[in-house]
Amino acid sequence: MPIFKRFIHNSGKLEINPIIRTETEFFSTTVLKENAKRRSSATINTNFYDISASGYISALKGHNPTPASETTFLGEIVSEGKIVGGKPEPLNFYIAHYKDRHKANIDLTTTFSTGQGNPPGDCSCGFGGLGPLIINGLPYGSINKYSSEADSLPESLRPIIGEPSTEAKKFLTQRSSAKFTSFSKNDSNYSARLGKTCLGIRSLDVCVYVQKHGDSGMSIEAVRDEMMALGCKHAVFFDGSDSSLLYTPESGFLVSQADAKDQTCIAGAAFYWHSEPSQREPENKAKIK
């Protein structure tokens, strides 16, 4: 199957809530229980995570869910201005949503922020420890790229990887990221068949891209480039490989996690609109190569 793309349109007021497993149950069970309480437009997995040695052995041995306490998600999760869990990941990236900024038909990009570090403590919902695709309009990749205007600067001021100089930053057309590079290498080793969970924000849409691990789909570079072509100002990737998950109430689990990940995963996100979203391809799809 190809990568699943869901475009959730700005037809009301958006809310994003963390889905956190606290019971000894499969993560898919938690997703179903949360959707039974409140029907979402879509639910995905989010944070990368570590698992204790005992939890890892338990997942390998059988088909029983591990206690939620055996898993630590990497990157803080913020809900309604409070940190609800997670290990700080200041060198990685975050996406944050501010629902109080939202009004009908507003530019959605103004209700989100992205950046390096932990999610801001005043956001209504935020996820840290993530990989960057597009941060405040700037694409990220394995190397730094500059416009021709930077050619006059010494090479020491415009490195291929790492932090550029203040003088060179204004000429950046792509920023390097170790997190992106690591994921890209793994993806390349799998011939772009590595599972992916990606989120992009443009003026009228929340763009959710999820690819099942092992299926043909898109490279992480192609996802970034398509989201740039769609006009996304913010885009990040979450935990991928066989952790990737996408659930919608009307279609069920379009992408399911591997058994061991369903036993150990504890964090996701649910998207809600106050009015039903439509599902249509973006108008500028023809411009995407």
C-alpha positions as CSV (number, residue, x, y, z in Angstrom):
1,M,0.0,0.0,0.0
2,P,1.2,3.6,-0.6
3,I,1.7,6.2,2.1
4,F,-1.7,7.2,3.6
5,K,-2.4,11.0,3.3
6,R,-5.1,12.6,5.3
7,F,-5.9,16.3,4.8
8,I,-7.9,17.6,7.7
9,H,-9.4,20.9,6.6
10,N,-10.0,24.1,8.5
11,S,-13.8,23.9,8.8
12,G,-14.1,24.6,12.5
13,K,-12.0,24.8,15.6
14,L,-9.1,22.4,16.0
15,E,-8.1,20.6,19.1
16,I,-5.2,18.2,19.6
17,N,-5.0,16.0,22.6
18,P,-2.3,13.6,23.8
19,I,-3.3,10.0,23.9
20,I,-1.2,8.4,26.7
21,R,-1.5,4.7,27.7
22,T,-1.4,4.3,31.5
23,E,-2.9,0.8,31.8
24,T,-1.4,-2.6,31.0
25,E,-3.1,-2.9,27.7
26,F,-2.2,-2.7,24.0
27,F,-1.8,0.8,22.7
28,S,-4.4,0.0,20.0
29,T,-6.8,-0.7,22.9
30,T,-6.1,2.8,24.4
31,V,-6.7,4.4,21.0
32,L,-10.1,2.6,20.6
33,K,-11.1,3.5,24.2
34,E,-10.2,7.2,23.6
35,N,-12.2,7.3,20.4
36,A,-15.1,5.7,22.0
37,K,-15.1,8.6,24.5
38,R,-14.7,11.2,21.8
39,R,-14.6,10.5,18.1
40,S,-11.4,11.9,16.5
41,S,-10.7,13.0,12.9
42,A,-7.5,11.0,13.1
43,T,-5.2,9.4,15.7
44,I,-1.5,8.8,15.2
45,N,1.5,7.6,17.3
46,T,3.9,10.3,18.4
47,N,7.1,10.2,20.5
48,F,10.1,8.0,20.1
49,Y,10.6,6.0,23.3
50,D,12.9,3.8,25.4
51,I,11.8,0.7,27.2
52,S,13.3,-1.0,30.2
53,A,15.2,-4.3,29.9
54,S,12.3,-6.2,31.6
55,G,9.8,-4.6,29.4
56,Y,11.8,-5.4,26.3
57,I,12.2,-9.1,27.3
58,S,8.5,-9.3,28.1
59,A,7.6,-7.9,24.6
60,L,9.9,-10.5,22.9
61,K,8.5,-13.4,24.9
62,G,4.8,-13.1,24.4
63,H,1.8,-11.3,23.1
64,N,0.9,-9.5,26.4
65,P,1.1,-5.8,26.8
66,T,3.9,-4.5,29.0
67,P,3.0,-2.2,31.9
68,A,3.1,1.5,30.8
69,S,5.6,2.2,33.5
70,E,8.2,0.1,31.6
71,T,8.2,2.7,28.7
72,T,9.6,6.2,28.8
73,F,8.8,8.5,25.9
74,L,11.6,10.7,24.6
75,G,10.6,14.3,24.5
76,E,8.2,16.1,26.8
77,I,4.5,16.1,26.1
78,V,2.6,19.3,27.2
79,S,-1.2,19.4,27.6
80,E,-3.1,22.5,28.7
81,G,0.1,24.2,29.8
82,K,1.3,21.3,31.9
83,I,4.0,18.7,31.3
84,V,2.3,15.4,31.4
85,G,5.4,13.2,30.9
86,G,8.4,12.5,28.9
87,K,12.2,13.0,29.1
88,P,13.5,16.4,28.0
89,E,15.1,16.4,24.6
90,P,16.5,19.9,24.1
91,L,18.6,19.0,21.1
92,N,15.7,17.7,19.1
93,F,12.5,19.4,17.9
94,Y,9.0,20.1,19.0
95,I,5.6,21.0,17.5
96,A,3.1,23.0,19.7
97,H,-0.5,24.0,19.2
98,Y,-2.3,26.9,20.7
99,K,-6.0,26.3,20.4
100,D,-6.9,29.7,21.9
101,R,-5.5,31.3,18.8
102,H,-7.8,29.4,16.6
103,K,-10.8,31.0,14.8
104,A,-12.8,29.7,11.9
105,N,-10.9,30.0,8.6
106,I,-7.8,31.4,10.3
107,D,-4.4,30.6,8.8
108,L,-3.6,27.4,10.8
109,T,0.1,28.1,10.7
110,T,-0.4,31.0,13.1
111,T,-1.9,28.6,15.7
112,F,1.3,26.4,15.7
113,S,4.9,26.8,16.6
114,T,7.9,24.6,15.8
115,G,11.5,24.8,16.9
116,Q,14.5,23.2,18.5
117,G,14.2,22.3,22.2
118,N,11.3,21.3,24.5
119,P,7.7,22.3,23.7
120,P,6.7,25.7,25.3
121,G,5.0,25.3,28.6
122,D,2.2,27.6,27.7
123,C,0.9,25.7,24.7
124,S,-2.4,23.8,24.7
125,C,-0.7,20.7,23.3
126,G,3.0,20.1,22.4
127,F,5.3,17.2,21.6
128,G,9.1,17.2,21.9
129,G,11.9,14.9,20.9
130,L,10.8,15.0,17.2
131,G,12.6,15.1,13.9
132,P,12.4,18.2,11.7
133,L,11.1,18.4,8.2
134,I,10.1,22.1,7.9
135,I,10.7,24.5,10.8
136,N,9.1,28.0,10.4
137,G,9.2,27.6,6.6
138,L,12.8,26.4,6.4
139,P,13.3,22.8,5.1
140,Y,15.7,20.5,7.0
141,G,17.9,17.7,5.6
142,S,21.2,15.9,6.0
143,I,23.3,19.0,5.0
144,N,23.2,22.7,5.1
145,K,22.4,24.4,1.8
146,Y,22.8,28.1,1.0
147,S,21.8,30.5,-1.7
148,S,24.5,31.8,-4.1
149,E,24.7,34.9,-2.0
150,A,26.7,33.0,0.6
151,D,29.5,32.1,-1.8
152,S,31.4,35.2,-0.8
153,L,31.6,34.0,2.8
154,P,34.6,31.8,4.0
155,E,33.7,28.1,4.1
156,S,34.4,28.1,7.8
157,L,31.3,30.4,8.2
158,R,29.0,28.2,6.1
159,P,29.6,24.6,7.2
160,I,28.0,21.7,5.3
161,I,26.7,20.3,8.6
162,G,26.2,21.8,12.0
163,E,25.5,25.3,13.2
164,P,26.1,28.0,10.5
165,S,27.5,31.4,11.4
166,T,25.2,34.3,12.0
167,E,26.3,35.8,8.7
168,A,25.5,32.5,6.8
169,K,22.1,31.8,8.5
170,K,20.3,34.5,6.4
171,F,21.4,32.6,3.3
172,L,20.2,29.2,4.4
173,T,17.9,27.3,2.0
174,Q,18.1,24.0,4.0
175,R,19.3,23.3,7.5
176,S,21.2,20.1,8.5
177,S,19.9,17.9,11.3
178,A,21.4,14.8,12.9
179,K,18.0,13.4,13.6
180,F,16.9,13.8,10.0
181,T,20.2,12.2,8.8
182,S,19.8,9.2,11.0
183,F,16.2,8.6,9.9
184,S,17.1,9.1,6.3
185,K,20.0,6.6,6.4
186,N,17.7,4.0,7.9
187,D,15.0,4.8,5.4
188,S,17.5,4.4,2.5
189,N,18.6,1.0,3.9
190,Y,15.0,-0.1,3.6
191,S,14.6,1.4,0.1
192,A,12.2,4.0,1.5
193,R,10.0,1.3,3.0
194,L,10.7,2.5,6.6
195,G,7.4,3.3,8.4
196,K,6.8,7.0,8.8
197,T,4.4,9.2,10.8
198,C,4.6,12.8,9.7
199,L,2.6,16.0,10.4
200,G,2.6,19.1,8.3
201,I,0.7,22.4,8.9
202,R,-0.3,24.8,6.1
203,S,-2.8,27.6,6.1
204,L,-5.9,25.5,5.6
205,D,-4.9,22.0,6.4
206,V,-3.4,19.6,8.9
207,C,-1.5,17.2,6.7
208,V,-1.1,13.7,8.2
209,Y,1.2,11.3,6.3
210,V,1.6,7.7,7.6
211,Q,3.4,4.9,5.9
212,K,3.2,1.3,7.1
213,H,6.6,-0.3,7.8
214,G,7.7,-2.4,4.9
215,D,5.2,-0.9,2.3
216,S,6.4,1.0,-0.7
217,G,5.7,4.7,-0.3
218,M,7.8,7.8,-0.1
219,S,11.3,8.6,1.2
220,I,11.5,11.0,4.1
221,E,13.0,13.6,1.7
222,A,10.1,13.1,-0.7
223,V,7.6,13.7,2.2
224,R,9.5,16.9,3.2
225,D,9.6,18.1,-0.4
226,E,5.9,17.4,-1.0
227,M,4.9,19.2,2.2
228,M,7.0,22.2,1.1
229,A,5.2,22.2,-2.3
230,L,1.9,22.1,-0.5
231,G,2.9,25.2,1.4
232,C,3.5,23.8,4.9
233,K,5.2,26.2,7.2
234,H,5.6,23.5,9.9
235,A,6.3,19.8,9.5
236,V,7.9,17.2,11.8
237,F,8.3,13.4,11.9
238,F,7.4,11.2,14.9
239,D,8.6,7.7,15.8
240,G,8.5,5.6,12.6
241,S,9.5,2.1,11.5
242,D,7.0,-0.5,12.9
243,S,5.8,2.0,15.5
244,S,3.8,4.0,12.9
245,L,0.0,4.0,13.5
246,L,-2.9,5.8,11.9
247,Y,-6.5,5.3,13.0
248,T,-9.7,7.0,11.8
249,P,-13.2,6.1,13.2
250,E,-14.6,5.6,9.7
251,S,-11.8,3.3,8.4
252,G,-10.3,1.8,11.6
253,F,-6.6,1.1,11.7
254,L,-5.3,2.1,8.3
255,V,-1.7,1.6,9.6
256,S,-1.2,-0.8,12.6
257,Q,1.9,-1.1,14.7
258,A,3.9,-4.3,14.9
259,D,2.9,-6.6,17.8
260,A,5.9,-5.7,20.0
261,K,5.3,-1.9,19.5
262,D,1.6,-2.3,20.2
263,Q,2.7,-3.9,23.5
264,T,5.1,-1.2,24.4
265,C,4.0,2.2,22.8
266,I,2.4,4.6,25.2
267,A,2.0,8.0,23.4
268,G,0.0,9.3,20.5
269,A,-2.1,12.3,19.4
270,A,-5.8,12.7,18.5
271,F,-7.0,15.5,16.2
272,Y,-10.5,16.9,16.7
273,W,-12.6,19.4,14.7
274,H,-15.8,20.9,16.1
275,S,-17.3,20.3,12.7
276,E,-16.8,17.4,10.4
277,P,-13.7,17.7,8.1
278,S,-13.9,17.0,4.5
279,Q,-11.3,14.8,2.7
280,R,-10.1,16.1,-0.6
281,E,-6.8,16.3,-2.3
282,P,-5.1,19.7,-2.2
283,E,-5.9,22.0,-5.0
284,N,-2.2,22.4,-6.0
285,K,-1.5,18.7,-6.1
286,A,-0.8,19.0,-9.9
287,K,2.2,21.2,-9.1
288,I,3.9,18.4,-7.2
289,K,6.5,16.5,-9.2
